[in-house]
Amino acid sequence: MPEVATRQILLISHHLGRRIRLEDAARAFVDRIVEKAKSDICLTLGEGWVYLFAFGSVVFIDVDETKAEVFAQDLGTYVDGATDRLSDDVHVIIDPNAKEKVHFDRVVLQEVNQQKLRLLSLVLAQSTTLEHFENQVEGLLDRAAAFTDAIASGGTWRGTVKEMMGFLGTGLATRRQIVSNLAILDSPDIVWEEAALDTIFQEHKANFELTSRYRTLEHKLRLIHESVEVLVDLSNTRQTHVLEIVVVLLIAVEVVLAFIGHGR
């Protein structure tokens, strides 16, 4: 029996922005559509494919680097809230004689299967987008820590309530984007169709620690929320004290003026 050669496919994910307008992109690349769903689109690109995900990431499958870069530039027209690009990759080995398995540094499949590649792409895209949010939340946490550390060390905080409310709003908006765009804890419908699909999805998801990373983000966002609420309360208290002092001073001035007037 002749030996069957193995094949390696590289999946590369890029987070491009807050949202990809899939309907607009589908119209622009209508002649390349392989499959189209509400949350993602698969297009042919050269000898490979590219998945576009509504939450702002794309995954190139077996696509030449130059072609991928040109496509990413063309796609920019349909990306809202463009951000600094974050990337990640995973190697897929196609080996008809091997057992299908998700390893730490690679995924082994027996054949090129569009549904399995879609699941692998989804997890990779979610991980890349999650990294974007992790960076955002770390920045928010650093800002919150700077305020609370100043107060804890006996210093003073001179920010305004408006600044803190804006900060709080940014944190809440980030949390909303994470929950609405990624839906990390939910499994796509196709995993219910076949046990092998669910196995690959769950193993790949665990490999990128999506669930634990998501929960860590939730915890950090709660800390930020609580810190800002404390700062807003302190600011309100400070303004109340200032108002009380002003009232006392006005009363004192009136008393003095009344005393002077009475003395005349």
BELWO-V257982 format. One record per pair of residues at least 12 apart in sequence whose C-alpha atoms are under 8 Angstrom apart, sorted by the first residue. I is the first residue (numbers start at 1). GAP is how many residues later the second one is. D is the distance in whole Angstrom. If there is no record, write none. Layout:
i,gap,d
I,GAP,D
I,GAP,D
This chain:
i,gap,d
4,91,8
4,92,7
4,93,8
5,90,7
6,87,7
6,88,6
6,89,5
6,90,8
7,86,6
7,87,5
7,88,7
8,83,7
8,84,6
8,85,5
8,86,6
9,52,7
9,53,5
9,82,6
9,83,5
9,84,6
9,85,8
10,50,8
10,51,6
10,52,5
10,53,8
10,79,7
10,80,6
10,81,5
10,82,6
11,48,6
11,49,6
11,50,5
11,51,6
11,78,5
11,79,5
11,80,6
11,81,7
11,110,7
12,47,5
12,48,5
12,49,7
12,75,7
12,76,6
12,77,4
12,78,7
13,44,7
13,45,6
13,46,4
13,47,6
13,74,5
13,75,5
13,76,6
13,108,8
13,111,6
13,112,6
13,115,7
14,43,6
14,44,5
14,45,6
14,71,6
14,72,6
14,73,4
14,74,7
14,111,7
14,114,7
15,41,6
15,42,4
15,43,7
15,68,8
15,70,6
15,71,5
15,72,7
15,110,7
15,113,6
15,114,6
15,117,8
16,40,6
16,41,6
16,42,8
16,60,8
16,63,7
16,66,6
16,67,6
16,68,7
16,69,5
16,70,7
17,38,8
17,39,5
17,40,7
17,62,6
17,63,6
17,64,5
17,65,4
17,66,5
17,67,8
17,68,8
18,37,6
18,38,5
18,61,7
18,62,6
18,63,5
18,64,6
18,65,8
19,35,6
19,36,5
19,37,4
19,60,6
19,61,5
19,62,7
20,32,7
20,33,7
20,34,5
20,35,6
20,36,5
20,37,8
20,58,6
20,59,5
20,60,6
21,33,7
21,57,5
21,58,6
21,59,8
22,17,8
22,18,7
22,19,7
22,30,7
22,31,8
22,32,6
22,56,8
24,54,7
25,50,7
25,53,6
26,15,8
29,14,8
32,12,5
32,13,7
39,14,6
39,15,5
40,12,5
40,13,4
40,14,6
41,12,7
45,18,7
45,22,8
46,17,7
46,18,8
46,21,7
47,15,7
47,16,7
48,12,8
48,13,6
48,14,5
48,15,5
49,12,5
49,13,7
49,14,7
50,13,8
51,67,8
51,70,7
53,69,8
53,72,8
54,127,8
55,74,8
55,126,5
55,127,7
56,23,7
56,73,7
57,68,6
57,69,8
57,71,7
57,72,7
58,67,7
59,62,6
59,65,8
59,66,6
86,42,6
86,43,8
86,45,8
86,46,7
87,41,6
88,36,7
88,40,6
89,35,7
90,15,7
90,16,6
90,17,8
90,34,8
91,14,7
91,15,5
91,16,6
92,14,6
92,15,5
92,16,6
92,17,7
93,13,7
93,14,6
93,15,5
93,16,6
94,14,6
94,15,5
94,16,5
94,17,6
94,18,7
95,13,7
95,14,6
95,15,5
95,16,7
96,13,7
96,14,4
96,15,6
97,13,7
98,12,6
101,99,7
102,98,7
102,101,6
102,102,6
102,105,8
103,104,8
104,103,6
115,75,8
115,82,8
116,81,6
116,84,7
119,78,8
119,81,8
119,82,6
120,80,8
120,81,7
120,84,7
123,78,8
123,81,7
123,82,6
123,85,8
126,56,6
126,58,7
126,84,8
127,81,7
127,83,7
130,48,8
130,52,8
130,84,8
133,41,7
133,45,7
134,83,7
136,38,8
137,34,8
137,37,8
137,80,7
137,83,7
137,84,7
140,31,7
140,84,7
141,79,7
141,83,6
144,80,6
144,83,6
144,84,7
147,84,8
148,79,7
148,83,8
159,76,8
160,75,7
161,71,6
161,74,6
161,75,7
164,64,6
164,67,7
164,68,6
165,63,8
165,67,8
167,61,8
168,56,8
168,57,6
168,60,6
168,61,8
171,50,7
171,53,7
171,54,7
172,49,8
172,53,8
175,43,7
175,46,7
184,26,7
184,27,7
184,30,7
185,26,6
